[in-house]
Amino acid sequence: MSQVRGVGSKIASFFLRDVALRYGLAPPTNRWLLQPVDLWVKRFTARLDPDRGASNRAVAEWVVAHSEAPELANAGLWYFGARIAPRRADWTKALGDLTAAETLVRRRVAGMAAAVTAWRACRGN
């Protein structure tokens, strides 16, 4: 994939992760290649384990070693940070307090439900 113009290791990992998730694949080796490492994955893994390596590969290997479903964990780390708790105070508190994390998720779900209700009302459904 790296020979395709504009496709680097992060985009290739996103693609491979999403294919693995879609088709229920769990490669027995080199699973770290299915772990795109972005800002959120780096932030969360650094907070959870300050002693893990700093390279993208070390971060990806950490996710694989510490997750029962690393591809889901990887996608979840990004979604939680980018969409549920983008403020540092929120994600920092959530990492140390499961109740705080659940509250943020419930708020996000309620907001999405309200958006769907509003959308339906606009369509007359």
N, C-alpha and C positions, 0 to 999 in steps of 0.2 A: 504494500500500500504506500510506502514512503516514496515510491517512484511516481505517484500521481501528483501532479502539480497542485499545490495548495493543501495537500493532505499530509499533515505531520503526525507524530506519534499520539498526540492528544485526540485528534479527530479520528484516527484509526482505532484508538481504544474505545471511544464513544460508539463507533459503528459496531465493533466486535462485541462490546458489552450489550448493546441493544439487540443484536442478533441472538446472543446467548440467552438473554431474558425472554425474547419472543418465542424461541424454539425450545426452551428448557434445557439448554446445554450447560454442562459443568465440566470443562476440560480437566483431566487429572493432573496436568502439568502446565507450567507457565501461565497460570491463571492471572497473574499480576498484569499480563498484557491486556486484560479486559477491564482494567481499572483506570479510567481517565483521571488524571490528577489536576484539579483546578484549585482556585483560591479556597473554596469551601472545604474540600477534602483535606487540603494542607492545614487550614486553620483548626479543624476539628481533631484531626489526628495529632497535631502538635499539642493541643490542649489535653487530649486523652492520654498521650504518652510523650512527654517532652524529650525522652531519651531516644526516640526512634530516629532513624537517619533522615537527613534533609532532602536527599535526592528524590526525584519523582518515582524512581523505581523502588526506593526504600519505603516511601509512603504507600505505593500500590501493594507491595509485599506485606506491609503492616495490615492493610485492610483485609487482604486474603487470610492472613494468619489469625486475625481477631474477629472473623465473621463466619457465621454458619452459611450465610448466603451473600458472599462478597459483592456480587453484581448489584443485588438489591440494596445492600448497605451503601455502596458507592453512589447509586442513584439517589438514595434517601438522604445522604449527607448533603449532596448538592441541593436537592429540593428543599430540605429543611432550612438550609442557610439562605438560599436565594429567594425563596418564596414565603417561608413561614417566620423565620427569625433573622432578618437581614441586619438588624441592629446588634452591635457587639454586646450590649448589656443583656439583650434577650437571649442570644445563643450561649453566652457565657453562663448565665443563670440556668438555662435549660440543660446544659451539659452536666451540671452538678445537682440538678433537682428534677426528677422525673415528673413530678406534679406540675412544675412550671412548664415543662415541655408539652405535657398533655393539654394544659390550658391554651398554649399557643396553637396547637393543632386543632383543638375544638373551635377556637376563634376563626381559624382559617376555613374550616369546614362550614361553619355558620355563615361566614361571608360568601362563600361559594354558593351555598344554598339560597341565600338572599339574592344573589346575582341571577341564578336560574329562575327564581320566582319572578323577578323583575323582567327578565327576558321573555318569559311566557306571557306575562301581562301585556307586554308591548306587541306581541304577536296575536293576542286575542285568544290564546289557548287556555 
